Amino acid sequence: MTVSDTHLVDLAALGEDFTRNPYPVYAALRAQGPVHRIHMPEGRTAWLIVGYEAGRAALADPRLAKDFRQAAPDLAVRRIAAGVTMLSADPPLHTRLRTLVAREFTPRRVERLAPRVQEIADGLLDAMAPAGRADLVDAFAFPLPIAVICELLGVPFLDRDSFRAWSNTALSGTDAQDRADASTAMKRYLVDLVEDKRQRPGDDLMSALIHTADEDADGDRLSEDELLGMAWLLLVAGHETTVNLISNGVLALLTHPAQLDALRADFSLLDGAVEEMLRYDGPLETPTYRFTTDPYQVGDTVIPGGGELVLVALGDADRDPARFADPDRFDIRRESRGHLAFGHGIHYCLGAPLARLEARTALRSLLERFPGLRLDADPAALTWRPGMLIRGPQRLPVAW
């Protein structure tokens, strides 16, 4: 099938109905075939890959580049990060950057955070308790992971309200100029933050990365642009995924009371519950952009080379009945391993262990502290973050 034969599906025209619940739309597209040409809510035209096998294969295929400079000129794609990141790089640059940060972002460093994650969670719940109700996103799901990543990086002086607004706009905004302005403001802020940290180093990840940029003894070093990109990636990706994992997960539990009761009765189900939350309604609807370097065939359709924009519907892959039986059912006892919520291949999320640690701590602490936790709004009235990248409610009113 050629481009001229391909029907353009206008997802933007579906409005808030699609934003609130994209899964039936994806399922209908999957029934027709594994790839579709779409008009995104963000305004661009792209190729959307649906289904588990097709999506998993695309995530690991080197013909789909991450470097935005591979994009076709008419896409007018610009970098939103403050510098070069692993998410916008291909081998060998990606391999080098990932190796440098993985050397510092170790499982041991993550494990050492566990008591502090618990302490932060307990403090936030203490502050919430007297009111009897709260917006869970604002009071808990956002401040927990941003506090953790700031401590990991050693930047407790981060202006969190400003950074949250910039991050939300850069990642989920539907206006191109607003996204660009937020990205510019974030970069200016990070330049000052890195310089401040350079003057006041400590035993933290940011100081280690700055050392790698300034005087790495192994002969490799981060450029200033790469250092800024790494700071942006760790701060933004380091909290965005977990914010929406917690929010979406709590919403799934509160709208499935039998599953909530089962988890309260047996917290040995917690690890599996987190994996099911990731599968059922994960925090990333699609990953960051990929671009064709060569023609790429999906089913009977050949996506042209030359920088065509390709998206993988992670949410649909994890709702594919060919991979997960009865996929629209939320079941914390399900065997959910193999889901694609953290990606697949060389771009698999480096921060997945930290996100899982934070989610486990947050959920258990919240449910133990507030046995009467309930949703304080009609689920149909919740508003969701726009765009096709980040999936999560903008607010989640709860009471106890």
Secondary structure, DSSP 4 states (H G I P E B T S, - for coil): --GGGPPEEESGGGHHHHHH--HHHHHHHHHH-SEEEEE-TTS-EEEEE-SHHHHHHHHT-TTEE--GGGS-GGG-----SSS--GGG--TTHHHHHHHHHHTTS-HHHHHHTHHHHHHHHHHHHHHHGGGSEEEHIIIIITHHHHHHHHHHHT-TT--HHHHHHHHHHHHH-S-HHHHHHHHHHHHHHHHHHHHHHHHS--SSHHHHHHHHHHH-TTS----HHHHHHHHHHHHHHHHHHHHHHHHHHHHHHHT-HHHHHHHHH-GGGHHHHHHHHHHHH-SBSS-S-EEESS-EEETTEEE-SSS-EEEE-HHHHTT-TTTSSSTTS--TTS--TT--TT--GGGS-TTHHHHHHHHHHHHHHHHHH-TT-EE-S-GGG--B--SSSB--BS--EEE-
